Amino acid sequence: MGARAFLRNNFEFLDIERSGGMSRIQQAKLIETGELCALKIGRAKSDEDAASASFAREVTALSDMEHRNIVRLIGIGTDGTQRFLVLEWLDETLSDYIKAIGAMEWSNFYENIGRPILEALQYAHRRQIAHRDLKPLNIMFNRRRDAKITDFGIARSTEEVRQGLTFAGAGTVPWTPAERDDGMF
């Protein structure tokens, strides 16, 4: 699946904006189709090399995957100076979902969230993609309440084993393992 190219003027920008570590998410409507999209735009303050590597990793990972429980890459875009990802719009995080509905039976959680996420991870791993930043904020839901894995910015191909630290310190406490990244995955 190749990523379609977009320009900033292909979108109507809407009011919802979210923040993340190295990027921000802007809700937009694709003028051509009316589809709601998430434009993932790098932060101006981010380290340019890390932001560029993160962008490339996410494009590479998502371009190779089509799974109902992994966020869909619609394309990539530019405004002439800054690149952005065009992703399907997702309404809420796992944290927001649980706050809204409260506690649930284990079997309900497993069938509606746990199993779909595990199947998505298995799908990614079969394609030699390790997510490496799975946490409640990176599991989101669409309007149909399908759970989806998002944010493949520090994902890594397990086909290319190489030494070196990747995005040291880029994980999110308390979700990042205490041990250091040895560069193997």
N, C-alpha and C positions, 0 to 999 in steps of 0.2 A: 504494500500500500504506500503510495507516494504522498507526501504532504503537499497540499494545494497552497499556492502563494496568494497572499492578500496584501492590500494596502490599507492604511488607516481609514481612508474614505469609503471603504466597503462596509463600514459599521456605523450604527447609531449608538452612541455611548449612553448608557443608562445610569441610574443613580447609585446602584449598589457597588461598593468597592470593599475588598478585603485585603488584609496585610499578611505577609509571610516573611520568612527569613531573608531571602535574597530577591524577592519579587513581590509584586502586588497583583491582585486579580481585579479586573474591571469587567463588570457585566456589560454586554453589548448585544445588539441585535444585528444579525447579518442582513443587510438591506435587501439583497437578492432573494432570500428565502423567508425572512422573518424569524429564523431560528435564533433562540437565545444562546449566547456563547460566553465563555470566560476568556478574556484576553489576559494572558499571563505575561506581565511586563517586568523586566528587570529593574531593580532599584538603582537610581543614579549613584547612591553612596556605596553600592556593592563593589567589591574587588572585581575589576574588569576581567581578569583572567579566569577567576573562579566562576563568575557569572556566565562567561562565554562557554566554559567547559560544562557547566550545569545545563545551559540551553542545548548544547550539542548532545549531551547524554540523554536528556529527556526526549528530544526529537528522535534520536536513534532508537531508544527503547520503545516509544509509543508508535513509531512508524512500522515496527515489526509486529505489533500486537493488535488484534481485534477480539475482544472478549467482553461479554455483557457486564462484567464486574470490574473492568478497568476503564478509567476515563478515556473517552474517544478523542484522539487528535484529529481536528478538522483541517488544520493547516498551520502555516507559519506566516507571519506578516512583518511589515516594516513601515515606519513612518518616515523613512529616509535616513534617520540617524540611529534608531533603536529597533531591535527585533523583538517580536513577541510571538507567543504560541497562541493558537486559536483552539480552544478545547470546548467540549460540550459543557453547558452550564449545569452545575449541581447545586441543589438548594441548601443542604445543611450537612454539618459534620456529624460523625458518630457521637461526639460529646453533646452537641445540640440535640440530636435525636433522643438520646437517653434522658437528657434533662426534660425534654418535652413529654415523653411518654412514661417516664419513670421505670421502675424495676419491671423485669419481664421474666417469664419462666425460661429456664435454661434451654429447653427443647425449642421454644419459639426463637430465642436468640440464635441458637445453632442453625436452625433451618433458614432463617431470614437474613442473618448477618455472617455468622461464623463459617458455615459451609461455603457460601458464595465467595467469601474472601479467600478461604483456603484453596478453592478451585481456581481462583484468579492467580494466586501465588504459584500454584502448581503449573498452570499454563505459562506464566512468565518464566519459571525455572526450566521448563522444557525448552524454552527458547533461549536459554542461557542468560537470562536477565535476573539479577539479584536487586531487589528494591532498596534495601539497606536503610530505610527511614520509615518503617511502618509504625504508625501511632494513631490514636483516635482522630487527630486533626487531618490525617491523610486518608481517612476512610470517610467518604461522603455519600450522599443519597440524592437521587433524582426525584422528580415529582411522584413517580410510581413507587418510591421507596426501595429501589434497587440499590444495594450497597456497592460502592465502587472504590477501587484503590486509585489514589491520585499522587501527584508529586514524585515523579521519577527523576528528579534533578540530581540526585547522587547515586542513581542506579548504576550498576556496573555489569558488563558482560563477563560471565564466568568462563567464557572461551579464552579470554586473554588474561592469563595469570601473569602478573608482573609485580615486581617489588616497588614499593613507594607508598607513601601515605596519600590517600585521596580525601580531600575535603576534611582534613583533620580539624576537629572542633565544629564541624558543620551539622552534627546531629542535634537532637533536641533532648535536653535533660527533662524528665528522668527516663526517657525512652531509649536513649543511646546506651549501649553496653559500657560498663566501667572500663573494660580493657581497651587498649589502644588498637587502632586499625593497623594491622600488620601488612596491608597492601595485597594480601592474597585473594580477597574477594571484594 
